[in-house]
Amino acid sequence: LGPQMPGMLWGCIPCAGGSVRNDMNPARFKPEFQRNLRRHQAVARKLWQNFEIVAEKAIRHGWIVVIEWPNSCKYRKRASVRRFCKKHGLVRALLSWLRRRP
C-alpha cells in the first residue's frame, strides 16, 4: 500500500454464521449446530477485525474500500461494522450480476 499507488480493497467475509437461513434451519436448537454457528461467528469477528486494520491503511492512502455481503447477512448490522462504515462515509449499494444468454 502506498499513496502513489491507486487501488481498491474488496472485502468479502463469508456470511456462514450471519445468514438468516440459520434462523430457519430445523437443527438450529441442537448443540452441534450452536457450536458450529458460534465458531463461524468467531471466525467472522476475527476476519472483520483484520479487515478493519488493512482498510484503515488503505483509506489513509486514498484507496477505495468495498465490503461485500449478501443483502440479508446479519454481519452488516454489527456495531463494529456500522461504526466503521459511518466513520468513513461508506454507503450501501445493491449489486445484481446478470448473465445475458447469447
C-alpha positions in Angstrom: 0.0 0.0 0.0 1.3 3.4 -0.9 0.0 6.9 -1.6 1.5 6.8 -5.1 -0.3 3.6 -6.0 -4.1 3.8 -6.5 -6.1 0.8 -5.5 -9.2 -0.9 -4.2 -9.6 -3.1 -1.2 -12.5 -5.5 -1.7 -13.6 -7.3 1.5 -15.8 -10.4 1.1 -16.1 -12.1 4.5 -18.1 -15.4 4.5 -21.6 -14.9 5.9 -22.0 -18.5 7.2 -22.7 -17.5 10.8 -24.7 -14.4 9.9 -27.1 -15.9 7.4 -30.8 -15.6 8.1 -31.1 -19.2 6.9 -29.6 -20.2 10.2 -32.8 -19.0 11.9 -34.9 -21.3 9.6 -32.7 -24.4 10.0 -34.6 -27.2 11.7 -31.4 -28.2 13.5 -30.8 -24.7 14.9 -31.5 -25.7 18.5 -29.2 -28.7 18.5 -25.9 -28.3 20.5 -23.7 -29.2 17.5 -25.4 -26.6 15.3 -25.0 -24.0 18.0 -21.3 -24.9 18.4 -20.7 -24.6 14.6 -22.6 -21.3 14.5 -20.5 -19.8 17.3 -17.4 -21.0 15.6 -18.4 -19.4 12.3 -19.3 -16.1 14.1 -15.9 -16.1 15.9 -14.0 -16.6 12.6 -16.1 -13.7 11.1 -15.3 -11.4 14.0 -11.6 -12.1 13.6 -11.7 -11.6 9.8 -13.6 -8.3 10.3 -11.0 -7.1 12.9 -8.2 -7.8 10.5 -10.1 -6.3 7.6 -10.5 -3.1 9.6 -6.8 -2.8 10.1 -6.0 -3.2 6.4 -8.9 -1.0 5.4 -7.8 1.9 7.7 -4.4 1.9 6.0 -6.0 1.6 2.5 -8.3 4.6 3.2 -5.4 6.7 4.5 -3.7 6.1 1.2 -6.8 7.1 -0.8 -7.9 3.7 -1.8 -11.5 2.7 -2.4 -12.9 0.2 0.1 -15.7 -2.1 -0.7 -17.4 -4.6 1.7 -19.4 -7.3 0.0 -22.0 -9.3 1.9 -25.4 -10.8 0.8 -28.2 -8.3 1.4 -29.6 -10.5 4.2 -26.4 -11.1 6.1 -26.7 -10.1 9.8 -23.0 -9.1 10.0 -23.7 -5.9 8.2 -25.7 -4.8 11.3 -22.9 -5.4 13.8 -22.0 -2.3 15.8 -18.3 -2.6 14.7 -19.3 -2.7 11.0 -21.8 0.2 11.3 -19.2 2.3 13.2 -16.6 1.7 10.5 -19.0 2.5 7.7 -20.2 5.7 9.4 -16.7 6.8 10.3 -15.5 6.5 6.6 -18.8 7.5 4.9 -19.3 4.2 3.2 -22.7 3.9 1.7 -24.8 0.8 0.9 -25.2 -0.2 -2.7 -27.1 -3.2 -4.1 -25.5 -5.1 -6.9 -27.0 -7.6 -9.2 -24.9 -9.6 -11.6 -26.9 -10.7 -14.6 -25.7 -13.0 -17.3 -27.1 -12.5 -20.8 -27.8 -15.5 -22.8 -26.4 -15.4 -26.4 
